[in-house]
Amino acid sequence: MRASKLKELEKWLLEKRKGLVSGVRSRNATRFETEGGTLDLADQAASAYTKEFLLSLGDAERRLLRQVDAALEKIRLRTYGTCEKCGEEIAIKRLEALPFAEFCIACQEEEERR
């Protein structure tokens, strides 16, 4: 992989990481601001639903953050762009679409069939 393309993908990963971290922080701040006080039954239900939604969204974001961090670590170790299953190089088009891809397309399809 060309060094310029690697730098471009690394920059995207760093920006994505920054966005994920700041999103989690702002939601946590909002959650703490809305807790407390007395709410009527409808407000309590809406608040409970919102908290549940934010928690589930948080799980997806945490998974994505782990994937982004793993990709950044691979860049650091100079193993980025290598399929974790077969060891072949991941196509640059795939990495452009999904910079934190762990598998080449063939291995990803095999994983999804399982």
Residue pairs with C-beta under 8 A, 6 or more apart in sequence:
1 80
1 81
1 89
1 92
1 95
5 92
6 75
6 80
6 81
9 75
9 80
9 95
9 96
9 99
10 72
10 75
12 99
13 68
13 71
13 72
13 75
13 99
13 100
14 72
16 64
16 68
16 99
17 65
17 68
17 69
17 72
20 61
20 64
20 65
20 68
21 65
23 61
24 58
24 61
27 54
27 57
27 58
31 51
31 54
34 47
34 50
39 47
64 100
67 100
67 102
68 100
70 100
70 102
71 80
71 99
71 100
74 80
74 81
74 82
81 89
81 90
81 92
81 95
82 88
82 89
82 90
83 89
83 90
83 102
83 103
83 104
83 107
84 102
84 103
84 107
85 103
85 104
85 107
85 110
85 111
86 104
86 106
86 107
88 104
89 104
90 101
90 103
90 104
91 104
91 105
94 101
94 104
94 105
95 101
101 108
103 111
